[in-house]
Amino acid sequence: MSDAIASLVDVSVRRGRRFILRHVSLELRERSMSAIVGPNGSGKSTLARLLAGQLWPTEGSMVFRADGAAVSAVDVRHLTRLVQPSSPLDFAPTLTARQIILTGFFGTLDLYDKPGRPMLRRAGDLLDTLGLTMVAESPYGLLSTGEKVRTLIGRALAIRPKLLILDEPTNGLDLLAREQVLMTVSRILKRSRDMAVVMITHHVEELPPETQQALVLKQGRVVAQGAPSQALRGETLTRAFGVKVEVRHHQGRFYTTVHPRAWEKI
């Protein structure tokens, strides 16, 4: 029985005459943490939508599996969850953090059905895991940006997806809020039995130490792929971002440095 949740082989996505992604291959396994890195316009969000089952490739093959068996395109939506904090959902303004998480069971923006006891228990466990117990009954609109992101992650986790895709979850957060989100991701991975997590970002500083593989994109093409220590090198990120980048590795995290005038030499 295969432990691969999603397998993309030589996948391309075309819009009109323009390719947004070209020849991308990627395998996501249970209990894995993967990173998709690249500048704006590199195809990261398109790849996220593929993994979420919202798009299908123009070329190549894409297979999702649950318990080792292939899943139909129709059922992919029950297998994956995509969290995009930069694309806010229009929730009812009176919903609390707890209620937002509960909407994840129904896929709605308001609570039209009464949650059962197992749902309430699951929501309570997620609030605890995400460090949101103290704000569980606070209206969503009054939460801090970091608390909102963690609430959206909890909403995505309500149905216990096999694949969780986080599209720039720490964008716009201050240092403390960013680290709280990353700590949450690490905690989720440790407690998950069979879920895969994909982090999409253009800042390697946002990748948790648990990251096992990295895919670097530029203009829809793969620049590097493999273990983070191999894929996230200075020369690789320099090619991807078009500016001289130096990379430092410390305690499982990656940090980049760009000289203020380095772009003049590219």
KOLNUKE-960177 format. One record per residue (C-alpha): residue number from 1; x, y, z. Coordinates in Angstrom, 3 decimals. Example, Ala and Ser with C-alpha at 12.3 -4.5 7.8 and 13.67 -1.06 7.14 Angstrom:
2
<num->1 u->12.300 v->-4.500 w->7.800>;
<num->2 u->13.670 v->-1.060 w->7.140>;
% end
This chain:
266
<num->1 u->0.000 v->0.000 w->0.000>;
<num->2 u->1.449 v->3.353 w->-1.052>;
<num->3 u->1.754 v->6.164 w->1.489>;
<num->4 u->1.727 v->8.809 w->-1.259>;
<num->5 u->-1.259 v->11.146 w->-0.887>;
<num->6 u->-0.653 v->13.077 w->-4.102>;
<num->7 u->1.571 v->12.360 w->-7.092>;
<num->8 u->2.167 v->14.860 w->-9.900>;
<num->9 u->4.149 v->13.644 w->-12.893>;
<num->10 u->5.397 v->16.063 w->-15.583>;
<num->11 u->2.441 v->18.382 w->-14.963>;
<num->12 u->1.907 v->21.541 w->-17.002>;
<num->13 u->-0.860 v->24.153 w->-16.868>;
<num->14 u->-1.582 v->26.361 w->-19.882>;
<num->15 u->-3.847 v->29.371 w->-20.207>;
<num->16 u->-4.310 v->30.246 w->-23.869>;
<num->17 u->-0.828 v->30.129 w->-25.375>;
<num->18 u->0.946 v->30.806 w->-22.081>;
<num->19 u->2.186 v->28.084 w->-19.750>;
<num->20 u->1.792 v->28.950 w->-16.065>;
<num->21 u->3.491 v->25.717 w->-14.974>;
<num->22 u->5.858 v->23.563 w->-17.024>;
<num->23 u->6.902 v->19.953 w->-16.341>;
<num->24 u->6.456 v->19.853 w->-12.564>;
<num->25 u->6.704 v->16.510 w->-10.738>;
<num->26 u->6.015 v->16.185 w->-7.034>;
<num->27 u->5.096 v->13.446 w->-4.588>;
<num->28 u->3.558 v->14.154 w->-1.184>;
<num->29 u->3.636 v->11.390 w->1.399>;
<num->30 u->1.878 v->10.860 w->4.700>;
<num->31 u->3.344 v->12.714 w->7.695>;
<num->32 u->5.524 v->14.874 w->5.457>;
<num->33 u->6.233 v->18.586 w->5.327>;
<num->34 u->7.012 v->20.084 w->1.918>;
<num->35 u->7.817 v->23.611 w->0.796>;
<num->36 u->7.086 v->25.359 w->-2.492>;
<num->37 u->9.268 v->28.445 w->-2.813>;
<num->38 u->9.540 v->31.120 w->-5.473>;
<num->39 u->8.993 v->34.791 w->-6.311>;
<num->40 u->5.637 v->36.323 w->-7.119>;
<num->41 u->4.358 v->35.038 w->-10.448>;
<num->42 u->6.413 v->31.844 w->-10.314>;
<num->43 u->3.354 v->29.556 w->-10.331>;
<num->44 u->3.180 v->28.770 w->-6.612>;
<num->45 u->-0.524 v->29.527 w->-6.182>;
<num->46 u->-1.392 v->27.661 w->-9.391>;
<num->47 u->0.387 v->24.612 w->-8.000>;
<num->48 u->-1.537 v->25.092 w->-4.741>;
<num->49 u->-4.826 v->25.035 w->-6.630>;
<num->50 u->-3.758 v->21.848 w->-8.418>;
<num->51 u->-2.992 v->20.178 w->-5.103>;
<num->52 u->-6.341 v->21.354 w->-3.743>;
<num->53 u->-8.185 v->19.790 w->-6.680>;
<num->54 u->-9.432 v->23.184 w->-7.874>;
<num->55 u->-7.520 v->22.899 w->-11.151>;
<num->56 u->-6.562 v->19.979 w->-13.357>;
<num->57 u->-3.354 v->19.911 w->-15.426>;
<num->58 u->-3.335 v->20.645 w->-19.120>;
<num->59 u->-0.596 v->18.056 w->-19.557>;
<num->60 u->0.864 v->15.308 w->-17.386>;
<num->61 u->-0.798 v->13.197 w->-14.709>;
<num->62 u->-2.049 v->13.921 w->-11.210>;
<num->63 u->-3.258 v->11.207 w->-8.831>;
<num->64 u->-4.629 v->11.506 w->-5.298>;
<num->65 u->-4.819 v->8.537 w->-2.943>;
<num->66 u->-6.603 v->7.730 w->0.292>;
<num->67 u->-5.661 v->4.563 w->2.165>;
<num->68 u->-3.526 v->3.582 w->-0.812>;
<num->69 u->-6.381 v->3.701 w->-3.345>;
<num->70 u->-6.753 v->6.303 w->-6.086>;
<num->71 u->-9.418 v->8.942 w->-5.449>;
<num->72 u->-11.641 v->10.357 w->-8.190>;
<num->73 u->-11.435 v->14.024 w->-9.138>;
<num->74 u->-14.879 v->14.568 w->-7.606>;
<num->75 u->-13.785 v->13.241 w->-4.207>;
<num->76 u->-10.505 v->15.165 w->-4.007>;
<num->77 u->-12.303 v->18.002 w->-2.227>;
<num->78 u->-12.881 v->15.659 w->0.750>;
<num->79 u->-9.175 v->14.839 w->0.866>;
<num->80 u->-7.461 v->18.236 w->0.717>;
<num->81 u->-7.847 v->21.665 w->2.276>;
<num->82 u->-6.304 v->24.920 w->1.033>;
<num->83 u->-5.780 v->27.832 w->3.423>;
<num->84 u->-5.220 v->31.217 w->1.762>;
<num->85 u->-5.339 v->33.994 w->4.392>;
<num->86 u->-4.732 v->36.638 w->1.694>;
<num->87 u->-8.095 v->35.722 w->0.135>;
<num->88 u->-10.446 v->36.468 w->3.038>;
<num->89 u->-13.707 v->34.579 w->3.260>;
<num->90 u->-16.868 v->36.572 w->3.894>;
<num->91 u->-17.900 v->34.999 w->7.189>;
<num->92 u->-20.920 v->36.233 w->9.111>;
<num->93 u->-19.496 v->39.004 w->11.344>;
<num->94 u->-20.992 v->37.616 w->14.548>;
<num->95 u->-19.307 v->34.205 w->14.300>;
<num->96 u->-16.782 v->33.379 w->17.009>;
<num->97 u->-13.467 v->31.624 w->16.505>;
<num->98 u->-15.078 v->28.378 w->17.681>;
<num->99 u->-17.955 v->28.764 w->15.228>;
<num->100 u->-15.586 v->29.555 w->12.346>;
<num->101 u->-13.824 v->26.251 w->12.988>;
<num->102 u->-17.189 v->24.470 w->13.123>;
<num->103 u->-18.109 v->25.799 w->9.664>;
<num->104 u->-15.278 v->23.629 w->8.367>;
<num->105 u->-17.444 v->20.544 w->8.862>;
<num->106 u->-20.096 v->21.938 w->6.523>;
<num->107 u->-18.009 v->23.951 w->4.048>;
<num->108 u->-20.192 v->27.012 w->4.628>;
<num->109 u->-19.552 v->30.620 w->5.679>;
<num->110 u->-22.174 v->30.536 w->8.433>;
<num->111 u->-23.572 v->27.873 w->10.737>;
<num->112 u->-26.863 v->26.758 w->9.230>;
<num->113 u->-26.873 v->23.358 w->10.940>;
<num->114 u->-26.437 v->22.470 w->14.577>;
<num->115 u->-23.054 v->20.825 w->15.191>;
<num->116 u->-23.133 v->17.442 w->16.893>;
<num->117 u->-21.180 v->16.530 w->19.998>;
<num->118 u->-18.268 v->14.953 w->18.084>;
<num->119 u->-17.938 v->18.168 w->16.061>;
<num->120 u->-17.966 v->20.304 w->19.200>;
<num->121 u->-15.362 v->18.042 w->20.785>;
<num->122 u->-13.161 v->18.235 w->17.703>;
<num->123 u->-13.446 v->22.040 w->17.595>;
<num->124 u->-12.449 v->22.232 w->21.257>;
<num->125 u->-9.398 v->20.048 w->20.652>;
<num->126 u->-8.348 v->22.210 w->17.699>;
<num->127 u->-8.735 v->25.430 w->19.675>;
<num->128 u->-6.402 v->23.958 w->22.282>;
<num->129 u->-3.876 v->22.726 w->19.699>;
<num->130 u->-3.873 v->26.084 w->17.929>;
<num->131 u->-3.499 v->28.096 w->21.127>;
<num->132 u->-6.886 v->29.776 w->20.676>;
<num->133 u->-8.726 v->28.669 w->23.806>;
<num->134 u->-8.615 v->32.160 w->25.338>;
<num->135 u->-10.274 v->33.718 w->22.275>;
<num->136 u->-12.620 v->30.847 w->21.422>;
<num->137 u->-15.751 v->32.937 w->22.015>;
<num->138 u->-14.388 v->36.172 w->20.532>;
<num->139 u->-15.918 v->37.453 w->17.269>;
<num->140 u->-13.719 v->36.628 w->14.300>;
<num->141 u->-13.534 v->40.285 w->13.273>;
<num->142 u->-11.934 v->41.223 w->16.601>;
<num->143 u->-9.161 v->38.626 w->16.437>;
<num->144 u->-5.603 v->39.622 w->15.632>;
<num->145 u->-4.322 v->38.728 w->12.163>;
<num->146 u->-2.300 v->35.841 w->13.560>;
<num->147 u->-5.298 v->34.514 w->15.476>;
<num->148 u->-7.385 v->34.704 w->12.318>;
<num->149 u->-4.797 v->32.656 w->10.410>;
<num->150 u->-4.735 v->29.987 w->13.107>;
<num->151 u->-8.533 v->29.944 w->13.136>;
<num->152 u->-8.588 v->29.356 w->9.368>;
<num->153 u->-6.109 v->26.518 w->9.814>;
<num->154 u->-8.408 v->25.039 w->12.458>;
<num->155 u->-11.351 v->25.329 w->10.071>;
<num->156 u->-9.377 v->23.432 w->7.437>;
<num->157 u->-8.410 v->20.727 w->9.932>;
<num->158 u->-11.967 v->20.113 w->11.137>;
<num->159 u->-12.584 v->17.253 w->8.691>;
<num->160 u->-9.113 v->15.723 w->9.227>;
<num->161 u->-7.852 v->16.216 w->5.646>;
<num->162 u->-5.095 v->14.058 w->4.235>;
<num->163 u->-3.424 v->17.080 w->2.627>;
<num->164 u->-3.225 v->20.572 w->4.142>;
<num->165 u->-1.964 v->23.328 w->1.835>;
<num->166 u->-0.920 v->26.606 w->3.433>;
<num->167 u->-0.543 v->29.378 w->0.850>;
<num->168 u->1.639 v->32.109 w->2.409>;
<num->169 u->0.060 v->31.702 w->5.870>;
<num->170 u->2.456 v->34.126 w->7.583>;
<num->171 u->2.236 v->36.922 w->5.013>;
<num->172 u->1.876 v->40.264 w->6.778>;
<num->173 u->2.388 v->38.893 w->10.294>;
<num->174 u->4.800 v->40.360 w->12.814>;
<num->175 u->7.622 v->38.208 w->14.208>;
<num->176 u->5.697 v->36.845 w->17.195>;
<num->177 u->2.555 v->36.047 w->15.197>;
<num->178 u->4.675 v->34.382 w->12.495>;
<num->179 u->6.433 v->32.154 w->15.013>;
<num->180 u->3.108 v->31.250 w->16.632>;
<num->181 u->1.757 v->30.090 w->13.273>;
<num->182 u->4.938 v->28.113 w->12.538>;
<num->183 u->4.827 v->26.527 w->15.989>;
<num->184 u->1.223 v->25.569 w->15.276>;
<num->185 u->2.240 v->23.904 w->12.007>;
<num->186 u->4.987 v->21.969 w->13.808>;
<num->187 u->2.539 v->20.851 w->16.481>;
<num->188 u->0.025 v->19.705 w->13.858>;
<num->189 u->2.676 v->17.605 w->12.125>;
<num->190 u->3.731 v->15.938 w->15.362>;
<num->191 u->0.151 v->15.041 w->16.259>;
<num->192 u->-0.930 v->13.949 w->12.785>;
<num->193 u->-0.894 v->10.268 w->11.904>;
<num->194 u->-1.198 v->10.402 w->8.148>;
<num->195 u->-1.529 v->13.991 w->6.923>;
<num->196 u->0.852 v->15.792 w->4.561>;
<num->197 u->1.433 v->19.550 w->4.849>;
<num->198 u->2.585 v->21.863 w->2.064>;
<num->199 u->3.860 v->25.351 w->2.873>;
<num->200 u->3.912 v->27.852 w->0.006>;
<num->201 u->6.023 v->30.965 w->0.472>;
<num->202 u->8.573 v->33.326 w->-1.045>;
<num->203 u->10.406 v->33.677 w->2.299>;
<num->204 u->12.493 v->30.660 w->3.330>;
<num->205 u->12.627 v->32.090 w->6.866>;
<num->206 u->8.999 v->30.987 w->7.185>;
<num->207 u->9.750 v->27.278 w->6.760>;
<num->208 u->9.605 v->25.196 w->9.964>;
<num->209 u->12.472 v->22.803 w->10.820>;
<num->210 u->10.250 v->19.822 w->9.983>;
<num->211 u->10.404 v->20.668 w->6.259>;
<num->212 u->11.569 v->17.530 w->4.429>;
<num->213 u->11.547 v->18.556 w->0.779>;
<num->214 u->11.566 v->21.831 w->-1.130>;
<num->215 u->10.550 v->22.770 w->-4.658>;
<num->216 u->11.849 v->26.082 w->-6.027>;
<num->217 u->9.967 v->27.662 w->-8.947>;
<num->218 u->10.717 v->30.458 w->-11.391>;
<num->219 u->8.291 v->31.458 w->-14.136>;
<num->220 u->6.468 v->28.154 w->-13.802>;
<num->221 u->9.565 v->25.963 w->-14.096>;
<num->222 u->11.436 v->23.971 w->-11.471>;
<num->223 u->14.779 v->25.549 w->-10.558>;
<num->224 u->15.651 v->23.041 w->-7.829>;
<num->225 u->13.994 v->20.202 w->-5.968>;
<num->226 u->14.992 v->17.899 w->-3.132>;
<num->227 u->16.072 v->18.093 w->0.484>;
<num->228 u->15.982 v->21.691 w->1.795>;
<num->229 u->19.738 v->21.701 w->2.377>;
<num->230 u->20.228 v->21.005 w->-1.343>;
<num->231 u->17.346 v->22.964 w->-2.907>;
<num->232 u->17.549 v->26.128 w->-0.792>;
<num->233 u->21.131 v->27.110 w->-1.535>;
<num->234 u->22.261 v->30.628 w->-2.298>;
<num->235 u->22.950 v->29.968 w->-5.970>;
<num->236 u->19.526 v->28.353 w->-6.390>;
<num->237 u->17.613 v->31.217 w->-4.791>;
<num->238 u->19.734 v->33.707 w->-6.714>;
<num->239 u->18.549 v->32.117 w->-9.961>;
<num->240 u->14.943 v->32.007 w->-8.787>;
<num->241 u->14.661 v->35.560 w->-7.447>;
<num->242 u->17.036 v->37.314 w->-9.856>;
<num->243 u->19.126 v->38.909 w->-7.114>;
<num->244 u->22.252 v->37.784 w->-5.270>;
<num->245 u->21.119 v->35.778 w->-2.244>;
<num->246 u->23.183 v->34.315 w->0.573>;
<num->247 u->21.648 v->31.557 w->2.705>;
<num->248 u->22.437 v->30.711 w->6.314>;
<num->249 u->21.214 v->27.514 w->7.982>;
<num->250 u->20.696 v->27.586 w->11.750>;
<num->251 u->18.856 v->25.093 w->13.992>;
<num->252 u->16.815 v->23.647 w->11.151>;
<num->253 u->15.739 v->27.032 w->9.770>;
<num->254 u->16.946 v->28.925 w->6.702>;
<num->255 u->17.735 v->32.636 w->6.612>;
<num->256 u->18.542 v->34.771 w->3.575>;
<num->257 u->20.602 v->37.911 w->3.148>;
<num->258 u->20.459 v->40.247 w->0.157>;
<num->259 u->22.878 v->43.165 w->-0.159>;
<num->260 u->20.916 v->46.433 w->-0.462>;
<num->261 u->22.473 v->47.175 w->-3.880>;
<num->262 u->22.893 v->43.587 w->-5.083>;
<num->263 u->20.110 v->43.958 w->-7.658>;
<num->264 u->22.259 v->46.453 w->-9.596>;
<num->265 u->24.676 v->43.640 w->-10.491>;
<num->266 u->22.084 v->41.254 w->-11.902>;
% end
